[in-house]
Amino acid sequence: MHIKRVERHGVSVMLIATSEEGQIRYEVAVSFFPHVSDEDYAISYDAYFSKVLFDAKGRRSKKREQQLMETMQQEADSLAKEANGKIYWDRPLIEARRG
């Protein structure tokens, strides 16, 4: 059986905060997707990579989130490199969003 490799031309970079039972966890994640046209933003979940940046008792902190945002690009680049990928920060597909 031959599995066709799908080229990825887009990447979603995320800083994810999870707060549960007095524990806060932040992770950076990158998800590469095909992006074969300007309208194609279909996310594929087989090219998803993440790294926990912070995991401790406590709650969300704007100060901590700002510090993590400052290192997120470096961490995302490291994840991309490990996956033999590259993030072109100077060519975003959409505007950055914060939720």
N, C-alpha and C positions, 0 to 999 in steps of 0.2 A: 504494500500500500504506500502510495506517495502522498505526502501532505504538502499542499501548496503553501508557501510562505507569503504572507500578506505584508506588503511594505507599509510602513507607518509614516505619515507626513505631518501629523499633528500630535500635540501632547497637552494634557490637562495637568496642571500643577496645583496641588491643594495643601493647605495647612488645616488639619482636621483636629478639632477639640472634642473630647468625649468626657463628660462629667457623669459619674455614677457612684452612688453610695459614699460620698465624701472623698472620692478619688478623681483627680483630673489627669488627663492624658492628652498629649499633643503629638501628632505625627505628621510628617511630610509625606506626600504620595505623588507619584507621577503615573499617568496612564496614557500610553501611546495609542493612537488610533489612526485608521487609514487616511481620512480626509482627502478623498479622491476628487472632490469638487468644492466650490465655495459654500454650497449648501449642506455638505456632508459633515455632520458632527456626531456620527454614530460612534459611541464608545464601545470598544472591545475590551473585555475583562481579562483576556489572557496576557496582556502586556502591562500589568499593573505591578508597581513596586513601591514599597513604603518602608519608612524607618521611624521608630519612636524617638522623639526628641526629648520628651519630658513625661514622667509618670510618677506621681506622688500624691499624698493626701493633700487636700486643699480644694480650692475652687478656681474658676477662671479669673485671670488677672490681665487687665489691659497692658500693664507694664511688661509682664512676661510675654504676652502675645506680640507686643511691639519688638521685643528682643528676638523672639523666634522668627518674626517676619524678616528681620535684618539678616538672619543666617539661612533663611529658607532657600534662597537661590543657590547658594553654595551646596547645601544638602541635596537639593533636587538635581543639580549638575552631577554630583557624586553618584546618585542613584542611576541617572541616565547613563553615565559612563560605564557603570557595572553591567548595564543591560545592552551595551554597545550602541547607545543612542546619544543624541545631542539635542539640547534645547536651545533654540534661537530666540533669546529673550528680546532682541531688537526687532523681531518680526511677529508680534502677537496676532493671533487669528481674531481675537475679540478683546475688548477692554477688560482689565482686571476687575473682579467683583469681590466684595467682602460681604459676608452674611452674618 
